Amino acid sequence: MNTVKSEDPTLAEQAGRPRVRDRIFETACELFYRHGIRAIGVDAIACEAGTNKMSFYRSFASKDELVAEYLRFKDRNFWIWWDGIVAPHQGQPRAQAEALFEAHVNKTCSKESRGCGLANAAVEIVEDEHPGRAVVIAHKSEIRRRFRALAKAMQARDPEQLGDALMLLMEGGYLARLTFPKGGPVSSALHAARVLMDAHGA
């Protein structure tokens, strides 16, 4: 009698179950975000995903490569979020910035939030050669560029300075969420952003 092996990705798909690689990736994303990248090893990921290390390494060349893919996933989702927030306010840069901070407060103050996954990774991944490091740097550089572009579109007196200040405010909100789980300073981020924009004549 033939038996179906649970680690056969083709048969798993036919049975309506997620592929082994997808299970591993989804599990890793959840564990990395909740507990940190360094705290979670391959064994824990494989066990939680209901598989084993052999299947893990058939799916991913290394944990570092899995981490980089997780960070690229977070990066893509962030820009989907950002673009969705600013789209209704096309041609109104200040309204776009205010909408971003309002959404930032709502998102960051939710009980599921553990701050920014990429910012958290920046603290944990310090090796320049780690494939995830480049993802984090590129992501944060793009945030800086976009905030500076918004400040320039607002005709701020010093758009680079205002853009950097707005980025620092958003980044600080993510960090504050980790130490003040019930709102805390991040709940004032929209007001602070308005004060900054007013001070820069934007």
C-alpha positions in Angstrom: 0.0 0.0 0.0 1.4 3.4 -1.0 1.6 6.1 1.7 1.7 9.8 1.3 4.8 11.4 2.7 4.0 14.8 4.3 7.3 16.3 3.1 6.5 15.8 -0.6 5.7 19.4 -1.7 3.8 18.3 -4.8 1.6 15.9 -2.9 1.1 18.4 -0.1 -0.2 20.9 -2.7 -2.5 18.3 -4.2 -3.9 17.6 -0.7 -4.7 21.3 -0.2 -1.9 21.9 2.2 0.7 24.7 1.9 4.0 23.7 0.4 6.8 22.8 2.9 8.8 25.9 1.8 5.8 28.1 2.3 5.1 26.7 5.8 8.7 27.2 6.7 8.7 30.8 5.4 5.4 31.8 7.1 6.5 30.3 10.3 9.9 32.0 10.2 8.2 35.4 9.5 6.0 35.0 12.6 8.8 33.8 14.9 11.4 36.4 13.7 8.9 39.3 14.2 7.7 38.1 17.6 10.9 36.9 19.1 13.8 38.3 17.1 16.1 36.9 14.4 18.9 35.8 16.7 16.6 34.1 19.2 15.1 31.8 16.6 17.2 28.9 15.2 16.6 26.5 12.4 15.5 23.8 14.7 12.7 26.0 16.2 11.5 27.0 12.8 11.4 23.5 11.5 9.7 22.2 14.5 7.0 24.9 14.5 6.4 24.4 10.8 5.9 20.7 11.4 8.9 19.7 9.3 12.6 19.0 9.9 16.0 20.4 9.2 16.5 18.4 6.1 13.4 19.9 4.6 14.5 23.3 5.8 17.8 23.1 3.9 16.1 21.8 0.8 14.0 24.9 0.8 16.6 27.5 1.9 20.4 27.5 1.5 20.9 28.9 5.0 19.2 30.7 7.8 20.8 33.9 6.6 19.2 33.6 3.2 15.8 32.9 4.9 16.3 36.1 7.0 17.0 38.1 3.9 13.9 36.8 2.2 11.9 37.6 5.3 13.2 41.2 5.2 12.4 41.6 1.5 8.9 40.4 2.3 8.6 43.1 5.1 10.0 45.7 2.7 7.5 44.9 0.0 4.6 45.0 2.5 5.7 48.3 3.9 5.7 50.0 0.5 2.3 48.6 -0.3 1.1 50.2 3.0 2.9 53.5 2.2 1.6 53.8 -1.3 -1.9 52.9 -0.2 -1.9 55.7 2.4 -0.6 58.5 0.2 -2.5 57.6 -3.0 -5.8 59.3 -2.0 -3.9 62.6 -1.4 -2.1 62.9 -4.7 -0.6 66.3 -5.2 -1.0 67.2 -1.5 2.3 66.4 0.1 1.5 67.7 3.5 -1.8 65.8 3.6 0.2 62.7 2.5 2.6 63.1 5.4 -0.2 63.6 7.9 -2.0 60.6 6.6 1.2 58.5 6.9 1.6 59.5 10.5 -2.0 59.0 11.4 -1.8 55.5 9.9 1.6 54.9 11.6 0.0 55.7 15.0 -2.9 53.4 14.4 -0.7 50.6 13.1 2.0 50.9 15.7 -0.4 51.1 18.7 -2.1 47.9 17.8 -1.5 45.1 20.3 0.0 42.9 17.5 2.7 45.4 16.7 6.3 44.7 17.6 7.5 47.9 15.9 9.3 47.8 12.6 10.7 44.4 11.6 13.5 46.0 9.5 14.5 48.4 12.3 14.6 45.5 14.7 16.7 43.5 12.3 19.2 46.5 12.0 19.9 46.1 15.7 20.5 42.4 15.4 22.3 42.2 12.1 25.6 44.1 12.2 27.7 42.1 9.8 28.1 44.0 6.5 28.3 40.7 4.6 25.0 39.4 5.9 22.5 39.3 3.0 19.8 40.9 5.1 21.9 43.9 6.0 21.7 45.3 2.5 17.9 44.9 2.5 17.6 46.9 5.7 19.9 49.7 4.5 18.2 50.0 1.2 14.8 50.1 2.9 15.7 52.8 5.3 17.5 54.8 2.7 14.3 54.8 0.6 12.2 56.0 3.5 14.7 58.9 4.0 14.5 59.7 0.3 10.7 59.7 0.2 10.4 61.9 3.3 12.8 64.4 1.9 10.9 64.4 -1.4 7.6 65.1 0.5 9.3 67.9 2.4 10.6 69.4 -0.9 7.1 69.1 -2.5 5.8 71.0 0.6 8.4 73.8 -0.2 9.9 73.5 3.3 12.7 76.0 4.0 15.1 73.1 4.5 13.5 70.0 2.9 16.4 67.7 3.7 16.3 68.7 7.4 12.6 68.3 7.6 12.6 65.0 5.7 15.2 63.6 8.1 13.2 64.9 11.1 10.1 63.2 9.9 11.9 60.0 9.4 13.4 60.1 12.9 10.0 60.7 14.3 8.6 57.6 12.6 11.6 55.5 13.5 11.3 56.7 17.1 7.7 55.8 17.2 8.5 52.2 16.3 11.1 52.0 19.1 8.8 53.7 21.7 6.1 51.0 20.9 8.5 48.3 22.3 8.9 50.1 25.6 5.5 51.6 26.0 3.1 48.8 24.8 -0.1 50.7 25.5 0.4 53.6 23.2 2.9 55.9 25.0 4.8 58.6 23.1 3.9 57.2 19.7 0.3 58.3 20.1 1.6 61.9 19.8 3.4 61.3 16.5 0.9 63.0 14.3 0.8 66.1 16.4 4.6 66.2 16.5 4.8 65.8 12.7 2.5 68.8 12.3 4.6 70.9 14.6 7.7 70.0 12.6 6.1 70.9 9.3 4.7 74.2 10.7 8.2 75.0 12.1 9.7 74.5 8.6 7.0 76.5 6.9 5.7 73.4 5.1 
